[in-house]
Amino acid sequence: MLNLIVVYLIIIIGLINTIHYGLYIVGANLYDIGSFFRRRRGVRPGRKLLVSVVIPAYNEEKTILRTLESVARSDYANFEIIVVDDGSKDKTAPIVQKVIRYGIGQQMHVYLSRRPRSKELIKHEELVSLNRAQSIRLVKQKNAGKGAALNNAIANHVRGSLMMCLDADSTIRPDAIRNAVEYFRDKRVIGVAANVQVVEQKTLISLLQKFEHMIGYRSKKFYTLTNSEFIIGGVASTYRTAIIKKYGLYDTDTMTEDIGLSMKLMSNGNRSQRIVYADNVVAMTEGVQTYRALFKQRYRWKMGMLQNLLKHARMIGSNDPIYGRMLTIYRLPMAILSEVILLLEPFILIYILYLSFVHDSFSWVLGAYATITLYILWTIWPDEYLTRSGKLRLSIYAPLMYFLFYIMNAVQVMSMIRCLWNPQLVMRKVLAKGTWVSPERAGGQMNYS
């Protein structure tokens, strides 16, 4: 009897995953067709909205200059940069102050890494000009957390009608701001999620995160097509400033302020207002450098997701006309069901391997392996921003990823178990600390390929 129950459970979960992945493939391809025609139409002329690029930073001396340089190279003229130093104990603030004074470019990298004989080494004509931006400002505050840093900027310093939040370990393509602005021509759009890619650093942990992001962000195309997206990550996320102020800024009572904001916005309805994924708003970010840091990161993400799902639980299954049914009947319940399946996965895997050895048949394992490998390849080759050589390189890794993803699954399972071990924190009866600790950064340049 137990064997029969487990077999039926495996079949049901397999069917759910098959339908899920099928919808992702169809939805992503339809999104790509629409994106193709949008690109052919090009960016239409119109009023240049002021965009405030807010960069919250805590101990980011290795990467802040690289981040500022990427924004400075933007081909969109009307923007301002606001760096909020959240009580950094390193050289983050002095670096920003030098950029404000001298500009940014190769000579600034030399100036910051060495002690020049004279300030004449800073040649303004060789620097990337920041004059196109109305201003670059440094705001200092006591260490209070990323959410508090963003709220400080929005409430007291942001002047733009649009606000882009950019992590201090990330960079954006020159056309990212311009492309993000284009989505707001649709008056219903209140938030835009960026296409965040993980920079390759020739390590297994970096490769895992790169593939994970590629697969996860391709699914966002389906969510946008069906108006069921409810998550905008923190990297290069863009919002209407007035909307954020209307609904009370970022909440700081959960461990993921970015998920908290997008869910709060969607809790007020997603029919007359919506958030979308923008494949052409491309940002690069560093993955974490160690497995310990990965576990801490995924625990925080899991905890933040559970906290926000419980906080806005009234949306799940709701028939309120302000919500689209794909959000309340499909997307939100699937977010919960996927976590249940995640916890069952180790037991199911062990049972499948047991049956395979007992019956000397590995058809189920081979079927799962072939399906996942083909899905990974299907994710790689339609990617708009990978070069041909980049696609070939990642395709070589694809047959190994089925096995390597079990490392990530193990991290996810342990993170979920740790969350369930702290129910008081999940239900926000005990509040998490608002301060943050930045993970180790690699630094260096980022390539979009």
N, C-alpha and C positions, 0 to 999 in steps of 0.2 A: 504493500500500500504506500509506504513511504517513498519507494522508488518511483512509483507511478506519479505521485504528487510532484516530486523533484523534476521528473521528465516533463510534465505539463508546465511546470514553472519555467523551465529552460526554453520550451517552445514558445510560451507567451512572451518572455523577455526577448527572445530572438526575433519574434514577429514585430514587437514594438520597435526594436532597434532598426529592423529592416525598413519599416514604414518611415521611421524618423529620418534615416539616412537618405531614403528615396526622396522624401520631401525636400531635404536640404539640396540634393543634386538638381532636382527640377527647379526649385525656387531660385537657386544661385544662377542657373543658366538663364532663366527668364530675366533676372536682375541684370545679368551681363548684357543681354540684348538691349534692354532699356538704357544701360550705361553707354553702350556703343553709339546709340542715336544721340544721347546727350552730348557726348564728346564731339560728334560731327556738327552739332548745332553750335558748339563753342560757348564761351562766356559772353553773355549779352551785356552791352553797355548799360549803365545805370548809375544811380547815385552811389558814391563810395561811402559805405557805412564805416564808422570808426570802430575798429576792433581792438579791444584791450587784451593783450596777451599777459596773463597772470602766471608767474612762475614761483610757486612756494618752494622754499629750499631750507634744508637742514643739513649742515656739514656736507656740502656738495662741491668742495674746492676742486675735485678731480674732473667734474663734468660741467659746471655752470658756464664756463667760457664757451665750450662747444655748443651748448644749448642756445646761448645768446647769439652766437655767430650764425646759427641756422635760421633764427628769426630775423636777424639783420639782413640776410640774403633773400628775404621774401620779395616776390615780384608784385605784391599788393602794397600800394603806397600809403594807405591811411590806417596806421596802427600805432599803438603805444605799448610799451613794455613796462610791467610792474613786477619787480622782484621782491618777494616778501621773505626776509631772512628770519626764520623762526628760531631765534636764539642760538644760531650756529656757534660752535666753539673752535672752528677752523678758520681758513682764510676766505670763506665764501663772500662775506661782505666786502673786504678789501679788494677782491678781484672785481666785483661789480662796480665798486667805486672807481677803480682804474678805467674800466670800460666806459663809464659815464664821462670821465675826464678826457680820455684819449681816443676813444673809438675802439674798433676791434679788427683783428686781422692777423697775419703771420707775425708782424712785428710785435703785436701785443703778446702772442705766445712766447716770443723770445724774452720780452720784458718780464713776464711773470715767472719764467723758468730760470732766469739768470739775473745777475745784478749788472745792468748795463753801466758803462762808464759815464754816460750822460743821457739825459732824456731826449737827446737829438736822435736816438735810435727809433723813437716813435715818430715815424713820418706819416703825417695825416693823409697825404695823397695816396699812400699805399694801403690804407685801411678800408675796410668795408664801412661805408658811411651809415651812420644811424640818423642822419638829418631828415630822412624821409619819415621816420617815426616822429610823432608830435613830441614824444619825450621818452626817456628811459629813467625810471625812478627806482630807488631802493627804499623799501619800508622795513624798518627793524621792529621786532617785537620779542617779548619773552617767549620761551619755548612753551607752546600751547597746543601744538598739533597742526596737521595739514588743513583740516577743516576750519579751524580758527584762523589760520593764516589766509585762507581763501576768503573767508567772511570779512576779515579786516580789509582786504583789498576791495571787495565788492561794495561794502558799506561806505568806505571812506575815500577811496582813491580811483576806482574805475570810472572812466568817462565815456567809454564806448557803448553803443547800443547793443553790441555783441561782445561776449567775453569768451576767450579761449584759455582753458587751463592747460598748462604744459609742465610736466614733471621736469625737474632739474637734471635728470639723467637721460633726457630724451632730446631728439632733434626732429625737425619737420622739413619736408621738401619745400623748395622755393615757392611752389604753387599751392601749398596746403591752405594758407589763409584765404587766398582768392577763391579756391574751390569750395571751401567751407561757406563763405559768404553767399555763393550762388544758390545753395540749398534754401536759404532763408527768403528767397523770392516767393516761395510758397508760404503764405501767411499762417498756415497750420503748423509748420515746422517750428518747434521751440528749442530743439536740441539736436546736435549732430555728433555721432560717434565716429571717431577716426579709424583708419585702417592701420593698426599698430603692428609693426613687424619687429621681431627680435633680432638684434645684430648677431652675426655668427662670430664665435670666438674660439673655434676649433677645439671645443670640449664637448663631452657627452651631454652634460647638463644643459649647455647652450643649445645643442641640437634638439634635445627633447622639447625645450621651451619654444624653439622656432617652429617646429612642426605643430605643436599644440596650438600656438597662436594662429598659424595658417588655417588649420582645420576649424578652429573656433570662430574666427572672423569670417570665414566663408559662410558659415551657418547664419551669420547676421544678415546676409543678403536675403535669405528666405524670411527671416523675422521682419525685415523692413517691408518686403513685398506684401506680407500678410498683416502688416500693422500690428505686430505682436511683440515688438521689442520693448523691453523695460529696463535694460542695463546700458548705461554709457560709462565706460571706464574713464579714469582720470587723465590719461595721456591724450593731449590735443583735443579734448572734448570742448565743444563750442555751444554756447547757449545765448538766448536773448536775455540780456541783463535785467530788463524789467520783469521778466517772468521769475527769475531767481529771487529778486527782491519781493515780488508779490507773494510768493509762497514761503518766505522766511529764511532765505539763504540755505547754506549747507547745514544739515543736522549733525551734531557731534556726539550723539548718544549711541552710535553703533561703531563698529570697527572698520567700516568701509563707507566713508562719507560720499564717495562718488556714486556707488550703488544706491545709497540712501537718498541722494538728491533726485536721481532719475526716477526712482520708484515713487518718491513723494510727488513729483510732477505728474506721473502717470496715474496716481491714486485720485487725482482731480479730473480724470477722464482722458481717453486717448482717441476720441472721435473728432472733436473740434480742434484738438492740439495733439501733435505726435512727435516722436523722436525717431530719427532715421540713422542708418549706417551709410557712411560716405566712403566708397572704395577709393576715391581719388584724393582724399585728405590723408596723405601718407605720413606717418611718423615712425621713427626708429627708436627703440628703447633697449636698454641693457637687461638681459636676464640676470637672475641672481647667480652668484659665483660659486656657492657651496650648497650641498644637500641640506645642511642644517638651516641655511637661510631660506631654501626652497620650502622646507617644512614649516618654518615660521610664517612665510608669506602665504602659503596655502591654508594654513590654519586661520590666519586673519581673514582671508577671502571667504572661507567656508563660514566662519563665525559671523562675518558681516552679512553674508547672504541670508543665513538662517534668521538673524536678528531682524533684517528688513522684511523678509517674507512673513514673519510673525507680526511685525509692526503694521504691515499693510494687508493682513490676512483677509480683510473684508472684500478685497478684489477677487480672490480665488473663487471661481464658480459663480461670480455675481451676474445677475441679469439686469443690472442697472443700465439704462440706455446710453449713459455717458461712456461706457466701455465697449470696445469691439470684442466680439465673442472669441476670436482667435487668441486674444490676450487672456481672458478670464477662464475660458473652457479648455484651452489647449496649452498655451505657453507656460502659464503659472503652475498648473497642476503637473506638467511635465518637469518643471524645475524641481519639484518635490519628489516626484517619482524617480527621477534620475539619481537622486541621492540615495533612495531606498535600494535601487538596483546596484548602485556602487557598493553598498554594504553587503549585499548578497553575493556579489561577484566572486570574492575569494572562495566561498563555499561551493558555488556552482562550478568554478574552474576545477577545483579539487575533485568534485564528483565526476565531471566530464573526463578528466584524466584517468580516474579510477575505472570508469566504464570502458574507456578506450583500451586500457591495458587488459582488463578482464576479457573483453570480447575481441581483442586483437584487431581493433578497427579505429583508425584515427580520422575518419571522414568528417566528423564534426569539427575537430581541431583544424584540419586542413581547409575546410569550408570557411571557417571564421578567419583564418589567416589570409586566404585568397580574397575574401570580401574586403577586409580592412586594407590590405595592400593596394587593391584596385581603387578603393575610395581615396587613399592617400595620393596615388598617382593622378586621380581625377581632380584633386585639389591643387596639385603642383602645376599642371600644364595649362589650365585656364588663367593662372595668376597673371595680372596685368603688368606687374612691376618686376618680375623676375626676368633676368636675361636668359637667352637660350642656354648659355653655358651653366647658369645657375640652376635652371630646370633639370638639365642633364645631371649635374652634381647631386642635387637632392633626390633625383630618381634612383640613383645608385644606392642611396641610404634607405629608400622606401621599403625594400623587402625585409630590412632589419627592424623597422620601427614597430611592427606588431609586438615583437618581444620586448623592445626597449620601453614601450608604453606601459608595461607592467611595473616598471620602476615608478613612473608618474602615478599610476593607479594605487600603488602601495602608499605613496605619500598622501594621496587624496583620502584613502581609507583611514589612515592613521590620523589625519587632520579631522575627519568627520567624527571618529571615535572620541578624540580629545574634546571636540565641541559638545558631544552628547554627555561627556563626563562633567561638563560645566553648565548644567541646565539653567542655573540662576543667571549666568552671563548671557546665554541664548535669549532668555526672556527679558533681559535688560533690568532684572531686579538688582543686579550688581553692575555698575557701570565700568566700562574699560577706561584705562587712563587715556587722556587726550594727547599726550606727548608721543613723539615718534622717534624711532631709531633707524637711520638710513642703513641699508645693507651695504656690504663692501662693493665698491665700484671698480670697474676695470679701467675706465677712461679711454683715451685714444679716439680716433676718428670712426665714423660710421659710414658704411657704404650701402646705398640703396640698390642692391642686386641680389 
